[in-house]
Amino acid sequence: MNRTTKNDFHLLAFSCSGEFQPFLFIGLLIIYLTAVLGNMMIIVLVCLVSQLHTPMYFFLCNLAVQDIIFISSFLPKLMTIIITGDNSISFPSCITQMFLFTFCISIDIFLLATMAYDRYVAICIPLRYYLIMNPRVCVLLVTMAWILFIPNSVCYTFLLSGLSFCKSRELDHIFCELKKFLEISCSDTSHIKQMMSLEIPFVAILPFLLILTSYVYVITTIIKFRTSAARFKAFSSCSSHLTVVLLLFGTSIGIYIKPDSENSQEQEKFLSLLYIGVVPMLNPVVYSLRNRQVWTAAKTLLERYVPGSPL
């Protein structure tokens, strides 16, 4: 029999019948392995191939590191629940999941906003690109993000660890989601909710507006290009990043605008799976398949270390 303590929480995960659980496990395993291997490939290429030593790929490398941390924080535990049926999760593990969620999602949004600004500078003011996006600025931006968001997540962790739970310890979700965690607490959580309300405009809404503004200027500039070849090249350099932005913000917004129904909770779980699993998996796929520079870098690396490679 599964053994749990009185301090354990229980993740209800998906309510699918037992016959579908092996297929769900295999699907999640494929997503996880694809995400980890794909993002590791991006990191290796950016680190080893000099042609990718540019600001855009420096940010992409950090995004890949964040994606590996993000997906590894949730999917292994979810797969364990599905394959074993033991849905218990300890209080420290639950707190750790919420720490990594608040940290990684903040870093993700910040990096996407930074990459949008990078595309704006590259296309709208190309003559000043290497002056503005110099290595020192790029390192400072990324370092500032990692340093600033860690104390923020630690603050959430400290506040959440002080909550008490009088009745239910069941979380009807696929991971220890912050909103669900607050719902089952019998403590006063108004201060945490106020903190969340104050942060959302700065951590999510403002970066999203900056991304939209950047692309308004980018698209306006591209339309003015005289030749179709120049327009295609400019759009191609932005399409991968824009695809990733739409995937992340589209699924996140979908959770909050979906109508309430009997299947509302199951829909929220699948939408959450999109941005904690599918988005990290698709990031390297999108940047690889839609980017000739990445393919060229992969070919260069293979020729260097695997002579006679068919690629």
HUSULKA-V900730 format. One record per residue. N is the residue number from 1. PSI is psi in whole degrees, -180 to 180 (999 if undefined). Layout:
n = [N,N]
psi = [PSI,PSI]
This chain:
n = [1,2,3,4,5,6,7,8,9,10,11,12,13,14,15,16,17,18,19,20,21,22,23,24,25,26,27,28,29,30,31,32,33,34,35,36,37,38,39,40,41,42,43,44,45,46,47,48,49,50,51,52,53,54,55,56,57,58,59,60,61,62,63,64,65,66,67,68,69,70,71,72,73,74,75,76,77,78,79,80,81,82,83,84,85,86,87,88,89,90,91,92,93,94,95,96,97,98,99,100,101,102,103,104,105,106,107,108,109,110,111,112,113,114,115,116,117,118,119,120,121,122,123,124,125,126,127,128,129,130,131,132,133,134,135,136,137,138,139,140,141,142,143,144,145,146,147,148,149,150,151,152,153,154,155,156,157,158,159,160,161,162,163,164,165,166,167,168,169,170,171,172,173,174,175,176,177,178,179,180,181,182,183,184,185,186,187,188,189,190,191,192,193,194,195,196,197,198,199,200,201,202,203,204,205,206,207,208,209,210,211,212,213,214,215,216,217,218,219,220,221,222,223,224,225,226,227,228,229,230,231,232,233,234,235,236,237,238,239,240,241,242,243,244,245,246,247,248,249,250,251,252,253,254,255,256,257,258,259,260,261,262,263,264,265,266,267,268,269,270,271,272,273,274,275,276,277,278,279,280,281,282,283,284,285,286,287,288,289,290,291,292,293,294,295,296,297,298,299,300,301,302,303,304,305,306,307,308,309,310,311]
psi = [147,136,129,156,169,-14,-4,149,168,120,118,-20,-144,146,34,157,162,-31,-21,-12,-40,-39,-38,-41,-45,-41,-45,-37,-41,-43,-46,-48,-40,-42,-48,-49,-40,-44,-34,-37,-43,-45,-46,-45,-46,-36,-35,-21,118,-27,-21,11,65,162,-44,-45,-23,-45,-39,-38,-43,-36,-38,-41,-46,-39,-39,-44,-43,-54,-30,-15,-20,-48,-42,-42,-41,-41,-37,-42,-44,-42,-29,-25,-6,104,14,146,132,160,-47,-39,-38,-45,-40,-42,-43,-35,-49,-32,-51,-35,-51,-40,-34,-44,-43,-50,-42,-44,-39,-38,-40,-40,-33,-41,-39,-44,-35,-47,-43,-35,-38,-35,63,-31,-21,10,-55,-15,-42,-50,55,161,-38,-43,-43,-47,-39,-42,-48,-43,-42,-41,-50,-38,-42,-38,-19,-50,-36,-46,-36,-39,-45,-43,-42,-44,-42,-34,-17,-1,152,157,115,-33,-102,143,24,127,111,70,178,-8,175,83,138,-45,-43,-37,-42,-33,-35,0,144,7,169,113,13,-35,-35,-41,-38,-40,-43,-42,-36,-31,-36,-45,-34,-36,-31,-54,-47,-48,-38,-41,-38,-39,-46,-44,-43,-43,-24,-47,-40,-49,-40,-40,-42,-39,-30,-11,143,-37,150,-31,-41,-40,-43,-43,-42,-45,-38,-38,-19,-21,-39,-48,-42,-37,-45,-42,-46,-38,-48,-54,-32,-47,-38,-46,-36,-32,-35,-21,-4,143,148,136,-179,-33,14,-43,-40,-37,-40,-37,-44,-37,-39,-38,-31,-46,-14,-15,-55,-43,-49,-29,-39,-23,-56,-32,-47,-46,-24,-50,-30,13,114,-31,-38,-42,-42,-41,-41,-41,-43,-43,-41,-40,-30,-42,-18,81,139,12,138,-19,999]
